[in-house]
Structures are given as C-alpha cells and as structure tokens.
C-alpha cells in the first residue's frame, strides 16, 4: 500500500473545516480559529512533524508550528492585531495546557479522517 504524502495546504483546509466547539470552547462561526492554537499546533505536529513555537500575546501564549524552517500559523487570523512573532521553542506539554484530551482527540480524528478518506 502506497503512503499518502500530506501537503501543508491540505492540512490547512482540513483544519478550517474541522474546527468546532468540540475542538475549542471559544470557537464561533464568526471566528472559527479562536482558541484553536494549542490543539492545532499539536495536531499539525503529529501529521507534518516540525517544532511547536510560541509567542506571548496580551491574553497569553499563542502556539503555532515551524516546519522545514518556515512558520506555519494556522490560527493567526483569530486576532485583530498583527502578531510580533518571537518564535520561542515550545513543547507539546505547553501546547497541551492550552487544550484538553477530548478536544485534542476530537480534532486529530476529524483531521485524519478528512485527509485519508
């Protein structure tokens, strides 16, 4: 069986379609990326590898991914202001503190089903 190569753009589209109240209690129709940064960074790392990075914002830490020396922030548009990225190395534990097991499992399963079905 041939292994499917997943592209960053595919994951971006699937994430947007997968976010919901089940992946973040801050989700809304008007701002679907709201509260999704930690859980999204974890799922993206699971699928595409790379590092989880963080930047301190007024409301707390914002998490995103570094893959092949490029920043990939799938949830940046939840903020009205432009992010002044610090690109501090983070850990899965820190990103997981921004979510919970139920939200993580839900989003990961939803994304994997969409990518591989």
N, C-alpha and C positions, 0 to 999 in steps of 0.2 A: 504494500500500500504506500503510495506516494504521500510525503508530508507536505501539507499546505504551507506555503510561505505567507505570513501575515505582513501586510504593509501598514505603516503608521497611519496613513489616511483612512484605511478600512476601520481601524480601531477607533479613530476619532468619530467617524459617522455612527458606528455601532454604540459608542458610549452615549452620544447625544440621544439616541433613540431608546437607550436602556435606563437612563436616569429617571427616578421617580421618588415618591415618598418612601418607598421601600429601601432605597439606597441612601437617602438623606432626609431627615425630618424637616430640613429647611428648604427642600425642593418646592418650586411653584411653577405654574405654567409660564408666568412672566419671566422667571429667572431659573431655568432648569439646572444650571450649573451651581446654584447656591448650596453651599455646604458639601459639595461633592469632592473637594480637592484631596483629602486624605484617602478616601476609599478608591478614588480614580487613580491616584498615584500607585497604590498597591496593585490594583488590577492591571494597569499598564505595565508595571514592572514584571508581574507574573507572565504576561504574554510576550512582551518585547525585550525584557531584560533592562539593562542600564542601571542608573542610580536614581534614588529619590533625593530631591533637593528641597530646600525650604527658604522662605523669605518672611521676615517679621512684618506684619501689617498692623494697623491700629486695632483690629479685632482679634489678633492672634497670629499664629503661624499659618502660612499658605504653602501647601505641598504641590510638587509637580515633578516631572521626570527629565533626566538627562540621558539621551540615548545617542551613541556614536558622537559624542562631544557637542550635541545640539540640545537646546532646551525645548521641551515639549510640555506646554502648559495648556491642558485641555479645558481648564475651568477658569481661565483668566477673565473671560468676559462677564463673569458674575459681578465684577467690581466696576464702579463708575470711574474711578481714578486709574491712571496708568501705574503699573507696578514698577517700582525701582528694585529690580531683582538683585539679591545678594548672593544667590546660588550657593547657600551653605549646604554642605553634605548632611543628609539626614539619615534616619534609619527606618526600617519597617515598623519598629516599635513606636517611634514618634508619630508616624503617619497613622498607625492603627489607633493611637489615642484620640484621633480626630473622628473616629467612626466606631463601629461595634461589629461583632462577629456576624450578626444577622444581616446587616447592611452589606458587609463585605462578601459574604457567601451569595447573597441575592444578586449583587451586581456582577460578580465573577461568573456565575452560572448563566445569567442572562446574556452577557457579552460572548461567552464561549459558545453558547447555543447559536447565537446570531452569526458568529464567524464561521462555524463549522457545519452548519446545516444547509 
